[in-house]
Structures are given as C-alpha cells and as structure tokens.
Amino acid sequence: MSMSVISSANYGMRAATSRLESSASKIARIGDGSGDVDVAGEMINVLQAKFEFEANAKMARAGGDMLKSAIDILA
C-alpha cells in the first residue's frame, strides 16, 4: 500500500515539476517577441504547480512513515 502511495506521489511531483518548467519557459520568452504570453495565467500555473508538488511531497512523507511503522511492527 505505502509503496503505491510513494509511487503515486513521485508521479505527481514529476508532473508538477513539468508544469512548472513549462510555465517558466513561457515566462522567460516574454521579451523575445515569439508571441503573447499571459503572465498572470502562467504565474497561476506556477503557484498551482508549487502547491501540487508540496501536496505530493507530503503524501510521499506519509507513505514513508506508514512503511516505517509497518517495518517497526514486523521487526
């Protein structure tokens, strides 16, 4: 159970990182004239990615704690 929680959290953290990198790349292109960038929208995406990453990191920590508890009980 806790290994699937950790795997799920890892997937979520990678997805949040990808979302952040995409938004950061768009924000970085503001000055090069390659098109319109919705800065406010991209900043919202950055904040959402941050919160998603933090939530998944907490889930991974909780899964690790559950695994540790199970090992302690069985040991």
N, CA, C and O atoms as CSV, one atom per row, in Angstrom:
chain,resi,resn,atom,element,x,y,z
A,1,MET,N,N,0.822,-1.203,0.000
A,1,MET,CA,C,0.000,0.000,0.000
A,1,MET,C,C,0.859,1.256,0.000
A,1,MET,O,O,0.680,2.136,-0.842
A,2,SER,N,N,1.794,1.339,0.948
A,2,SER,CA,C,2.567,2.582,1.049
A,2,SER,C,C,3.516,2.761,-0.133
A,2,SER,O,O,3.860,3.888,-0.487
A,3,MET,N,N,3.945,1.645,-0.750
A,3,MET,CA,C,4.802,1.792,-1.926
A,3,MET,C,C,4.020,2.403,-3.090
A,3,MET,O,O,4.571,3.195,-3.854
A,4,SER,N,N,2.741,2.044,-3.231
A,4,SER,CA,C,1.953,2.646,-4.299
A,4,SER,C,C,1.673,4.120,-4.000
A,4,SER,O,O,1.568,4.936,-4.916
A,5,VAL,N,N,1.555,4.451,-2.721
A,5,VAL,CA,C,1.384,5.860,-2.333
A,5,VAL,C,C,2.622,6.655,-2.703
A,5,VAL,O,O,2.532,7.764,-3.230
A,6,ILE,N,N,3.775,6.075,-2.423
A,6,ILE,CA,C,5.036,6.753,-2.741
A,6,ILE,C,C,5.198,6.882,-4.251
A,6,ILE,O,O,5.633,7.925,-4.740
A,7,SER,N,N,4.855,5.842,-4.986
A,7,SER,CA,C,4.943,5.895,-6.450
A,7,SER,C,C,3.993,6.950,-7.010
A,7,SER,O,O,4.342,7.704,-7.918
A,8,SER,N,N,2.802,6.986,-6.456
A,8,SER,CA,C,1.808,7.973,-6.881
A,8,SER,C,C,2.299,9.394,-6.594
A,8,SER,O,O,2.170,10.288,-7.431
A,9,ALA,N,N,2.856,9.584,-5.418
A,9,ALA,CA,C,3.378,10.900,-5.041
A,9,ALA,C,C,4.541,11.293,-5.947
A,9,ALA,O,O,4.662,12.452,-6.345
A,10,ASN,N,N,5.390,10.329,-6.269
A,10,ASN,CA,C,6.520,10.594,-7.155
A,10,ASN,C,C,6.027,11.034,-8.531
A,10,ASN,O,O,6.552,11.986,-9.109
A,11,TYR,N,N,5.018,10.338,-9.053
A,11,TYR,CA,C,4.434,10.716,-10.339
A,11,TYR,C,C,3.868,12.135,-10.266
A,11,TYR,O,O,4.063,12.927,-11.188
A,12,GLY,N,N,3.169,12.460,-9.176
A,12,GLY,CA,C,2.594,13.788,-9.005
A,12,GLY,C,C,3.652,14.879,-8.927
A,12,GLY,O,O,3.474,15.969,-9.471
A,13,MET,N,N,4.762,14.578,-8.242
A,13,MET,CA,C,5.846,15.562,-8.155
A,13,MET,C,C,6.489,15.785,-9.512
A,13,MET,O,O,6.844,16.914,-9.851
A,14,ARG,N,N,6.646,14.711,-10.299
A,14,ARG,CA,C,7.212,14.878,-11.642
A,14,ARG,C,C,6.279,15.686,-12.537
A,14,ARG,O,O,6.735,16.518,-13.321
A,15,ALA,N,N,4.975,15.442,-12.422
A,15,ALA,CA,C,4.002,16.191,-13.226
A,15,ALA,C,C,4.016,17.671,-12.841
A,15,ALA,O,O,3.959,18.540,-13.710
A,16,ALA,N,N,4.092,17.956,-11.532
A,16,ALA,CA,C,4.140,19.347,-11.081
A,16,ALA,C,C,5.419,20.031,-11.556
A,16,ALA,O,O,5.395,21.199,-11.943
A,17,THR,N,N,6.528,19.307,-11.525
A,17,THR,CA,C,7.800,19.861,-11.998
A,17,THR,C,C,7.725,20.182,-13.485
A,17,THR,O,O,8.199,21.229,-13.925
A,18,SER,N,N,7.132,19.286,-14.251
A,18,SER,CA,C,6.978,19.518,-15.690
A,18,SER,C,C,6.111,20.745,-15.960
A,18,SER,O,O,6.419,21.562,-16.828
A,19,ARG,N,N,5.026,20.860,-15.202
A,19,ARG,CA,C,4.125,22.017,-15.351
A,19,ARG,C,C,4.858,23.319,-15.014
A,19,ARG,O,O,4.700,24.324,-15.707
A,20,LEU,N,N,5.650,23.292,-13.957
A,20,LEU,CA,C,6.421,24.472,-13.562
A,20,LEU,C,C,7.438,24.837,-14.637
A,20,LEU,O,O,7.582,26.010,-14.981
A,21,GLU,N,N,8.143,23.845,-15.167
A,21,GLU,CA,C,9.142,24.111,-16.201
A,21,GLU,C,C,8.499,24.704,-17.456
A,21,GLU,O,O,9.060,25.599,-18.087
A,22,SER,N,N,7.331,24.200,-17.806
A,22,SER,CA,C,6.624,24.718,-18.981
A,22,SER,C,C,6.242,26.184,-18.788
A,22,SER,O,O,6.450,27.008,-19.679
A,23,SER,N,N,5.687,26.502,-17.633
A,23,SER,CA,C,5.297,27.886,-17.359
A,23,SER,C,C,6.510,28.796,-17.262
A,23,SER,O,O,6.486,29.921,-17.760
A,24,ALA,N,N,7.572,28.316,-16.623
A,24,ALA,CA,C,8.790,29.120,-16.505
A,24,ALA,C,C,9.374,29.413,-17.885
A,24,ALA,O,O,9.859,30.516,-18.135
A,25,SER,N,N,9.328,28.440,-18.769
A,25,SER,CA,C,9.829,28.633,-20.124
A,25,SER,C,C,9.015,29.688,-20.868
A,25,SER,O,O,9.570,30.532,-21.571
A,26,LYS,N,N,7.699,29.630,-20.708
A,26,LYS,CA,C,6.834,30.628,-21.358
A,26,LYS,C,C,7.095,32.022,-20.799
A,26,LYS,O,O,7.148,32.993,-21.553
A,27,ILE,N,N,7.256,32.123,-19.490
A,27,ILE,CA,C,7.522,33.423,-18.858
A,27,ILE,C,C,8.871,33.962,-19.327
A,27,ILE,O,O,9.014,35.164,-19.552
A,28,ALA,N,N,9.855,33.086,-19.473
A,28,ALA,CA,C,11.188,33.508,-19.902
A,28,ALA,C,C,11.182,34.050,-21.326
A,28,ALA,O,O,12.059,34.834,-21.687
A,29,ARG,N,N,10.212,33.649,-22.142
A,29,ARG,CA,C,10.149,34.097,-23.541
A,29,ARG,C,C,9.398,35.416,-23.712
A,29,ARG,O,O,9.138,35.828,-24.842
A,30,ILE,N,N,9.052,36.075,-22.635
A,30,ILE,CA,C,8.276,37.320,-22.731
A,30,ILE,C,C,8.962,38.343,-23.631
A,30,ILE,O,O,8.308,38.961,-24.471
A,31,GLY,N,N,10.230,38.523,-23.472
A,31,GLY,CA,C,10.913,39.590,-24.174
A,31,GLY,C,C,11.430,39.256,-25.556
A,31,GLY,O,O,11.973,40.137,-26.222
A,32,ASP,N,N,11.286,38.021,-26.020
A,32,ASP,CA,C,11.893,37.691,-27.306
A,32,ASP,C,C,10.951,37.853,-28.500
A,32,ASP,O,O,11.335,37.561,-29.632
A,33,GLY,N,N,9.730,38.312,-28.258
A,33,GLY,CA,C,8.798,38.598,-29.339
A,33,GLY,C,C,8.225,37.371,-30.026
A,33,GLY,O,O,7.740,37.472,-31.153
A,34,SER,N,N,8.268,36.213,-29.378
A,34,SER,CA,C,7.773,34.986,-30.014
A,34,SER,C,C,6.279,34.768,-29.808
A,34,SER,O,O,5.776,33.673,-30.064
A,35,GLY,N,N,5.583,35.763,-29.363
A,35,GLY,CA,C,4.139,35.634,-29.179
A,35,GLY,C,C,3.689,36.200,-27.854
A,35,GLY,O,O,4.489,36.573,-26.996
A,36,ASP,N,N,2.393,36.247,-27.722
A,36,ASP,CA,C,1.830,36.771,-26.481
A,36,ASP,C,C,1.919,35.732,-25.379
A,36,ASP,O,O,1.660,34.548,-25.592
A,37,VAL,N,N,2.288,36.198,-24.207
A,37,VAL,CA,C,2.355,35.335,-23.030
A,37,VAL,C,C,1.429,35.919,-21.982
A,37,VAL,O,O,1.534,37.093,-21.626
A,38,ASP,N,N,0.530,35.097,-21.498
A,38,ASP,CA,C,-0.367,35.502,-20.423
A,38,ASP,C,C,0.384,35.325,-19.106
A,38,ASP,O,O,0.350,34.253,-18.502
A,39,VAL,N,N,1.059,36.382,-18.670
A,39,VAL,CA,C,1.908,36.304,-17.483
A,39,VAL,C,C,1.091,35.934,-16.252
A,39,VAL,O,O,1.515,35.101,-15.451
A,40,ALA,N,N,-0.067,36.544,-16.100
A,40,ALA,CA,C,-0.896,36.246,-14.932
A,40,ALA,C,C,-1.305,34.773,-14.930
A,40,ALA,O,O,-1.249,34.111,-13.893
A,41,GLY,N,N,-1.709,34.269,-16.075
A,41,GLY,CA,C,-2.095,32.862,-16.181
A,41,GLY,C,C,-0.935,31.925,-15.891
A,41,GLY,O,O,-1.095,30.906,-15.220
A,42,GLU,N,N,0.236,32.284,-16.406
A,42,GLU,CA,C,1.412,31.445,-16.170
A,42,GLU,C,C,1.854,31.498,-14.710
A,42,GLU,O,O,2.319,30.495,-14.168
A,43,MET,N,N,1.713,32.650,-14.074
A,43,MET,CA,C,2.056,32.731,-12.647
A,43,MET,C,C,1.088,31.898,-11.814
A,43,MET,O,O,1.486,31.299,-10.815
A,44,ILE,N,N,-0.177,31.858,-12.219
A,44,ILE,CA,C,-1.142,30.993,-11.541
A,44,ILE,C,C,-0.722,29.537,-11.708
A,44,ILE,O,O,-0.786,28.757,-10.758
A,45,ASN,N,N,-0.294,29.171,-12.911
A,45,ASN,CA,C,0.193,27.809,-13.140
A,45,ASN,C,C,1.409,27.490,-12.269
A,45,ASN,O,O,1.534,26.381,-11.748
A,46,VAL,N,N,2.298,28.463,-12.117
A,46,VAL,CA,C,3.481,28.267,-11.270
A,46,VAL,C,C,3.051,28.005,-9.826
A,46,VAL,O,O,3.557,27.086,-9.181
A,47,LEU,N,N,2.125,28.808,-9.326
A,47,LEU,CA,C,1.658,28.619,-7.945
A,47,LEU,C,C,0.929,27.286,-7.778
A,47,LEU,O,O,1.106,26.602,-6.770
A,48,GLN,N,N,0.115,26.919,-8.760
A,48,GLN,CA,C,-0.576,25.631,-8.677
A,48,GLN,C,C,0.426,24.480,-8.691
A,48,GLN,O,O,0.266,23.511,-7.948
A,49,ALA,N,N,1.450,24.577,-9.525
A,49,ALA,CA,C,2.481,23.543,-9.575
A,49,ALA,C,C,3.199,23.446,-8.234
A,49,ALA,O,O,3.513,22.349,-7.770
A,50,LYS,N,N,3.456,24.586,-7.615
A,50,LYS,CA,C,4.112,24.600,-6.298
A,50,LYS,C,C,3.255,23.870,-5.268
A,50,LYS,O,O,3.755,23.031,-4.519
A,51,PHE,N,N,1.967,24.190,-5.234
A,51,PHE,CA,C,1.085,23.554,-4.266
A,51,PHE,C,C,0.910,22.066,-4.560
A,51,PHE,O,O,0.837,21.257,-3.636
A,52,GLU,N,N,0.842,21.704,-5.837
A,52,GLU,CA,C,0.746,20.293,-6.205
A,52,GLU,C,C,1.991,19.537,-5.746
A,52,GLU,O,O,1.895,18.436,-5.204
A,53,PHE,N,N,3.157,20.137,-5.966
A,53,PHE,CA,C,4.399,19.490,-5.564
A,53,PHE,C,C,4.429,19.309,-4.054
A,53,PHE,O,O,4.770,18.232,-3.564
A,54,GLU,N,N,4.072,20.360,-3.310
A,54,GLU,CA,C,4.080,20.273,-1.852
A,54,GLU,C,C,3.107,19.207,-1.346
A,54,GLU,O,O,3.435,18.461,-0.423
A,55,ALA,N,N,1.924,19.130,-1.933
A,55,ALA,CA,C,0.933,18.133,-1.521
A,55,ALA,C,C,1.450,16.719,-1.795
A,55,ALA,O,O,1.284,15.823,-0.967
A,56,ASN,N,N,2.068,16.522,-2.943
A,56,ASN,CA,C,2.603,15.204,-3.265
A,56,ASN,C,C,3.803,14.855,-2.393
A,56,ASN,O,O,3.993,13.690,-2.046
A,57,ALA,N,N,4.610,15.840,-2.037
A,57,ALA,CA,C,5.731,15.587,-1.131
A,57,ALA,C,C,5.216,15.159,0.245
A,57,ALA,O,O,5.789,14.265,0.868
A,58,LYS,N,N,4.150,15.783,0.720
A,58,LYS,CA,C,3.550,15.381,1.996
A,58,LYS,C,C,3.004,13.969,1.909
A,58,LYS,O,O,3.121,13.192,2.857
A,59,MET,N,N,2.403,13.633,0.764
A,59,MET,CA,C,1.871,12.289,0.572
A,59,MET,C,C,3.014,11.261,0.579
A,59,MET,O,O,2.871,10.181,1.151
A,60,ALA,N,N,4.133,11.593,-0.046
A,60,ALA,CA,C,5.289,10.688,-0.049
A,60,ALA,C,C,5.829,10.509,1.363
A,60,ALA,O,O,6.179,9.398,1.762
A,61,ARG,N,N,5.897,11.613,2.125
A,61,ARG,CA,C,6.355,11.512,3.516
A,61,ARG,C,C,5.437,10.622,4.340
A,61,ARG,O,O,5.901,9.798,5.128
A,62,ALA,N,N,4.138,10.792,4.155
A,62,ALA,CA,C,3.168,9.976,4.900
A,62,ALA,C,C,3.306,8.503,4.508
A,62,ALA,O,O,3.244,7.627,5.371
A,63,GLY,N,N,3.492,8.225,3.227
A,63,GLY,CA,C,3.700,6.847,2.781
A,63,GLY,C,C,4.962,6.255,3.373
A,63,GLY,O,O,4.975,5.093,3.778
A,64,GLY,N,N,6.025,7.048,3.426
A,64,GLY,CA,C,7.271,6.598,4.041
A,64,GLY,C,C,7.096,6.327,5.522
A,64,GLY,O,O,7.633,5.353,6.049
A,65,ASP,N,N,6.348,7.185,6.191
A,65,ASP,CA,C,6.077,6.978,7.623
A,65,ASP,C,C,5.264,5.708,7.849
A,65,ASP,O,O,5.509,4.965,8.800
A,66,MET,N,N,4.285,5.462,6.956
A,66,MET,CA,C,3.479,4.238,7.075
A,66,MET,C,C,4.355,3.004,6.871
A,66,MET,O,O,4.217,2.013,7.589
A,67,LEU,N,N,5.246,3.069,5.899
A,67,LEU,CA,C,6.138,1.951,5.633
A,67,LEU,C,C,7.059,1.707,6.822
A,67,LEU,O,O,7.278,0.562,7.219
A,68,LYS,N,N,7.594,2.776,7.387
A,68,LYS,CA,C,8.465,2.660,8.564
A,68,LYS,C,C,7.714,2.040,9.725
A,68,LYS,O,O,8.252,1.178,10.421
A,69,SER,N,N,6.470,2.469,9.946
A,69,SER,CA,C,5.663,1.908,11.023
A,69,SER,C,C,5.412,0.423,10.818
A,69,SER,O,O,5.476,-0.361,11.764
A,70,ALA,N,N,5.128,0.041,9.582
A,70,ALA,CA,C,4.884,-1.373,9.280
A,70,ALA,C,C,6.134,-2.201,9.533
A,70,ALA,O,O,6.054,-3.305,10.072
A,71,ILE,N,N,7.287,-1.672,9.145
A,71,ILE,CA,C,8.548,-2.383,9.387
A,71,ILE,C,C,8.819,-2.490,10.871
A,71,ILE,O,O,9.253,-3.540,11.344
A,72,ASP,N,N,8.569,-1.418,11.621
A,72,ASP,CA,C,8.780,-1.445,13.063
A,72,ASP,C,C,7.877,-2.464,13.742
A,72,ASP,O,O,8.299,-3.141,14.680
A,73,ILE,N,N,6.636,-2.580,13.275
A,73,ILE,CA,C,5.684,-3.537,13.854
A,73,ILE,C,C,6.149,-4.970,13.565
A,73,ILE,O,O,6.074,-5.837,14.436
A,74,LEU,N,N,6.628,-5.213,12.341
A,74,LEU,CA,C,7.025,-6.551,11.955
A,74,LEU,C,C,8.399,-6.939,12.493
A,74,LEU,O,O,8.711,-8.127,12.572
A,75,ALA,N,N,9.207,-5.983,12.855
A,75,ALA,CA,C,10.582,-6.265,13.305
A,75,ALA,C,C,10.637,-6.701,14.743
A,75,ALA,O,O,11.718,-6.973,15.265
